[in-house]
């Protein structure tokens, strides 16, 4: 899957193609391409070691965390 960014150029919206993808597919300005467009959701991901620590902390302290968030 390729993730591009939309930007405004004049009255149009333009999707950018990452250089690595363009090079891999030998794309050039003016080439026709097909696209399937859907909005991407980007979420930060913890490294596996940090995720494990966070899960362990949650198991030990979930009552306190819930109290702090008001849940």
N, C-alpha and C positions, 0 to 999 in steps of 0.2 A: 504494500500500500504506500502510495506517495502522498505526502501532506504538503499542500501549497498554501500560500497566503493570498487573500483577496485584498486588492488595493484599488483605489479610484483613479482613473485616468480620464480626464474630461467628464463626459456624462456616462462613461462605461465603468464596469467593474472588471478587473483583470486578475486572473489567477496566475501566480508565478509557479514555475517548475524549477525545483532545485537543480543546480548545475550538474551534480553527479548523475541525476536521472536523465537529463538532456543529453549528456555525453554518452551514457550507457546505451541510449536508444538512438544516438546519432541524430538528434533533433536540431533543426535550424529554424531561424526566424522565417515565418511564412508557411511552415509545414502544417498540414492538417492533422489533428489528433482527435481521438474520442475520449470522453470523460464520463465518469459516473460521479455525480456530485452529491455529497451529504455533509452536514455540519460535523466537524470533528470535535471530540471532547478530549482535552488534554489534562491529565491529572499528574501531579508529582508522584513519583514512586520512591519509596524507601529502599535503600540497599537491603538485601536479605538479612544481613547481620543486625541492622537497626530495626527492621520489622520484627525479628524474633525477640529482641529486647523489649520493644513496645508491647508486643503480645503478652510476654511474661509479666511486664509491669501491670498491664490491664488485668490479668488474672489475679494478681496479688492485691490490686488497689481499686477494683472497679466500683466498689461502693463509694469511695472517696471521690473518684472522678465523676460519678453520677451526681454526687452532692454538689461539686464545684460547678457543674453545668446546669444545675437546677432541675435535673430529670429524676 
